[in-house]
Amino acid sequence: MSALPTTSREWHLVARPHGWPTPEDFALREAAVPELAEGQVLVRNQHFSVDPYMRGRMNDVKSYVPPFQLDEPMDGGAVGEVIASRDDSLAVGDHVLHGLGWREYAVVDAKRTAKVDPSLAPLTAYLGVLGMPGLTAYAGLLEVASFKEGDAVFVSGAAGAVGSEVGQIAKLKGASRVIGSAGSDEKVKLLVEEYGFDAAFNYKNGNVTQQLKEAAPEGIDVYFDNVGGDHLEAAISALNVHGRVAICGMISMYNATEPSPAPRNLAMVIGKRLRLQGLLVSDHSALQPQFVEEVSAWIRSGELKYSETKVAGIERGADAFLGLLRGENTGKMIVSLTEA
């Protein structure tokens, strides 16, 4: 058996970004791998996740999840292989999902891991379509937005890991029409041709309110918001009476240094009796078994498709995150530390 690693490279936040983060805000550093205590495992990370919500954790503000600490390793979703164990529930060779990404090796409490089966789905799927983004899509559409058969659905950020799954689940559950917005003509084409959206538009090609009106002449019943700003304003205009909005993210505002002027039409919420509700996936963990069962079956049958953008090598971790904020990913953005 080869010797266990004594050091691990890990990404640290070294400065709090003002507006758009820059490469200088991050540093890849070498650190000692801690000794295993009883109940812990040592995981060789194979893939880790970079996600839009991480931008908020770079600000020193109180929120639903603590901010990243300066000069400390960042964290986030990761999958990897157990290479040493001091817990009876996990053996060397098992694969686990855990929360200590952004590093090569992680010492994790076994109770804070979830065993995953690479024979059921590729390991990267547990970070995206079958992971936190997937459950966000499933719970946000079905529980928060109270989707029902026949609803017309609009999804912003629709080519991302969450949005692409929202649109497809809506179609599989009987939506009358699904519309998506994305930031390139290539992504728009993917939404319609690959993911089965009824219509899609490039928000950079013109006024969002006008483009949505053309794509949904009879209005929408549900809006799944990943963008905020002008997209939320457009959706409020397009929503029918008793429409519902699941507010998942506001990526258009994450790097803003000034408050957003939109939406300017919030008064419409009254006459239309709209419901706008924020969404945190951690509130919906009870749906996890149902979600995995239903979505994994759709993946196996080919009814639900997903995309991943993989960046190879831990050295490119910060690049991958910055690329995500610029919309360079299609589907889930993943940093792969191995070809396995």
N, C-alpha and C positions, 0 to 999 in steps of 0.2 A: 504494500500500500504506500502511495506517495505521501510525503510529509505534508501536513496541513499548512496553509499559508499563514505567515506571521504579519504581513502587511497587506493593505488594501487601498486602492485609489478611490477617492470619494470627492464629490462636488460640494463646495462650500459657497454660500452667498457671502461676498466680502463687502458689498455696498448696497444700500437700499436704492433701487432705481427711482428716478423722478421722471415720470412719463415712460417712454419706451426703454426697456432694459438694454444694456449694451454688454458685449463680451467681457468688459472690464469689471462688471458687477459680480463675476463668478471666478472661482479658482479651483483647479483640479489638484488635490493634495494627497499625499501618501500618509496613511495613519496605521497604527498598530491594530491588529485584530485582537479584540479582548478574549480572555480565557472564557471557556464555556462554564456557566453555572448550572446547577441542577435545574431541569425543566427547560433548558434552552437547546437550540440547534444552530449549527453553522451552515449557512446557505451560500452556495456559489450562484450569484445572480446571473441569469441568462438573458433576461430582457427586463427593462424598466420603462415605466410610463412617464411621458410628459403631458400635462393637461393644462387647459386654460386657467382653471381655478388657482393654479400655483402662482400666477401673477399676483393675486390678492395677498397671498401669504408672504410676499416680498416686502409688503408695507408693514410698518410697525404700528398696526391698529388692532384693536380687539375685534374679533369676528367669530364665526361659528367654528373655526379651526385656528389653532394658535399660529402666529407668524413664524416664518423661518428665523432662526437666530443667526446673527452674523458670526462668521468664522466657525460655524458648526456644520456638520453634514446636513444637506437637505434630505427630505424623505418623500415617499410617494409609492404607488403601486409597483410591485416587482414580482416576477416568477423566477424560480431557480431550483437547483437540486441540492438536497441535504447531503453534505459531505462529512458531517460529524453530528452526533446526537447524544444528548444526556436527558432524553425524555422517551418513555416507553411507547408513546403514541406515534412517533415518527422514526423511521429507519433510514440509514444511509442509502441513497438512491431514490428516495421518495421525492416527488416534485411538489412544491408549495407556492401559494400566493401569499404575499405578506406586504407590509407597509414601509419597508426600509430599502427603497430604491436609491438611485443616484450614486451607487457604490458597487464595487466588484464583489465584495464578500460582506455578509450581514450576519450578526449574532442576534437571534430573535427568540423571544419566548415562544415555545411551541404552541401555547394556547392562543397566540396572536397570529397564527398562520391558518391557512385553509389548504388541505391537501387537494391537489388537482390531478386529473388523469390525462396524460398526453395522448392516450389512445382514443379518447372521445372527441378531442378537438386539439388543434395546434396550441402549444403553450401560450402563444401571443394572444389567442382568442380570449383567454381569461383576464387579460388587461383591457379588452375592448368590448367586442360584441357580446361576450358572455361574462363580462366583468362590470366594474363600476359604471362606465358609460352606457352599457347595455341596460342595466337595471334602471339607470336614470331615465333612459328613453321609455322603457316599459312602464315604470311607475308614474312618470310624468304625464304620459299620454292617457293611460287607462285609469289611474287613480286621481291625480291632481286635476287634470283637464276633463275628467269624467267623459271620456270619449264614448260615443255610442254609434252603432251602425247607421250609415247614411250621412254622417257628419262630413262637411268639407273642412280640410285641415291645411293650414299653412305652417311651414317649418322654416325658420331662418338658420343660417349656418348649416344648410341641409346636406352638404357633402362631408361634414365632419363625422366623428365617431358616433356622437349622440344623434345628430339630426338625420343621418342616413337611415338609422335604425327606426327612428320615430316614423318617418314616412312609410317605410316598408311595413311596419306593424299596423299602421293605420289602414293601408291597402289590404293586408291580410285579414283585418278585422271588419272590413266592409265599408270603408270610407267612400263617399260619393265622388270625392275629388281630392287629390293631394297635390299641393303646390310647394315648391322649394325655392329658396334663394341661395345663391353661392357667389363667389368672387371671381370666377373665370368662366369663359365660354366652354372650356373643356369640362369643367365640373358640372355645368348646366347640362351638357350632353350626357354625361355619366348618370345624372339623376333620372333623366327621362329614359335613356336606352338601357341602362344596367339595373337601376333600382325601381323602375316602373312608376315613377312620379307621372302624374297626368300633365303637369306643366312645371316649368322652372324658368328663372330669369337671373341674369347677371346684374347684381345691384349696382355695379360700377357703370352700367350702360345707360343710366337715366334715373329719373325720379322713382323712388321705391313705391310710393303710394300709387302712382300712375301704372307702373308695371304690374303691381299686385291686382289692381282693378281690372286690367286687361286679362290677367291670368285667371281671375275668379270673378267673372261678371255677375254671378248670383251671390257673391259674398262668401264668407267663411264662418264656420261654427266654432273652430278651435284654432288657437295660435300657440305654437310651441316656440318660445323665445330663447334663442341663444345669443342674440345680438344687442337688443335694446335700441335706444335712440330712434332713428328714423324708421327702423323696421317695426318697432312697437307702435309708433304713431300711425304708420300705414295699416297695421293690423287692426287698430282700434277703429279706423275709418271703415275697414272692410268687414268687420265682424257683424253678424246678424244679431237680432234680439236674443238675449240669454246666451250669448257667446262666452266661451271660457278661454282663459290664457294661463298657461303654465310657464312661469318665468324661471328659467333654468340658469341663464347666464346673460351677461351684457358685455360681450367681448369688445364691442365698439367703444366702450368707455374704460376698459381696464388700464389703458396707458394715457388716458386723457389727463391734462393738467388743469383744465377748466370744466365746470359743470356742463352737462349736455343740455341744450335748449329743448330737445324733444323728449317725450311727446307733448305737443302743445294742445292736443284735443282731448284731454282727460275728461272734460265735461260730458263727452259722449257716453262715458261709462254709465251715467245716470239714466239717460233716456233709453239706452239699449239694455239696461240691467245686466251689465257685463260682470263677470267674476274674474279677477286677476289674483293669482295665487303663486307665491314663491315656492320653490322646489329644492329640497335638500335630500339627496339619495339616502342619507343615513336614517331618515325617518321611515324608510320603506323596506327595511331589511326583512320583515315578515314575508314579503313577496318573493324573496330570493329563490326558494325551492320551485315555486310555480313558474317563475321567470326562466330559470335554467332548463326546466323540463320542456316548456313550450318553445323557447327560442332555439335550443339545441336540436329539437326535432325539425324545426323549419330550416336550420342550417344543413342538417343531414339530407333533407329532401330537396335542397336546392331552392326552396321558396324564398329564403332570406339570404341575401348576398352581403358581403362586407369587404371593405378595402383597408389595407394597412400601408402606412408609409414607414419603412424601416431605415434608420440611420445606424450604420455599423461602427462600433467602437466606443468605449467610454469617453475617449478624448473628445467626441463630438456631442456630448450630452447637452452642453449649453447651446451649441449651434442648433440642435434639434428643437429645443424649447423656443429659441428666438424665431426659428422658421415656422413653428406652430402659430405663434402670435401674428406672423405675417401671412398666414394662410397658405403656406407651402405644402401642407399635408393634404392628402385625400384619404378620408377615413382616419383611423387611429394612428397617432404618431408614437412610434416606439423606438427606443434605443436598444439595439441588440449587441450583447457582449460576446456572443458566440454564434457560430453558424449552425449549431445543433437545433 
